[in-house]
Amino acid sequence: MGQTGRALEHALQALDVNPNYPIAQLALGEAYSLLGRHQEGIDWNEKTQPGAPAGYFCVGFLALAYLRAGRRDDAERPRAGLEEKRSCQYISPAALAFMAVSLGDVESAFQSAGEAVGEREPNITFSIRSPYFHPLQSDPRYQDLLGCMNLQP
């Protein structure tokens, strides 16, 4: 939420308590990536992947870290992995929407976000209002999604 330095501090404190806490690892990776320390961000985000549930938002943060490092091909791989897993297990459409918006795929982001709203997937109410979804806000479909969830713009 624009306080990357504080996020970094809090993630490090959480990891002092539990070095294997995936959410703290994820927050640390995202903070490093946002601070331009791309390889450290990628390393922490990659470390988070095995401990996180399939289809969780961790893959979206990994893709963002790759993109910030100029590694577009690497950023596409986690998305392909989610799509492959989706054929045999539940993958959150909100996580797919986050992955799509991270990669700049607006159409897929709206399609997956619409599925998440239709399924009443709880993560969409938080994620759709996050800064990561700001690229969608100028599209009228964004307001439609908020309206479907009874959220104010």
Protein Blocks (a to p, Z undefined) as FASTA:
>chain_A
ZZamlmmmmmmmmmmmmmmlmklmmmmmmmmmmnopamlmmmmmmmmmmmpcehiaklmm
mmmmmmmnopaklmmmmmmmmmmmmmmpccdfklmmmmmmmnopaklmmmmmmmmmmnop
aklmmmmmpmklmmmmmpmklmmmmmmnopaZZ
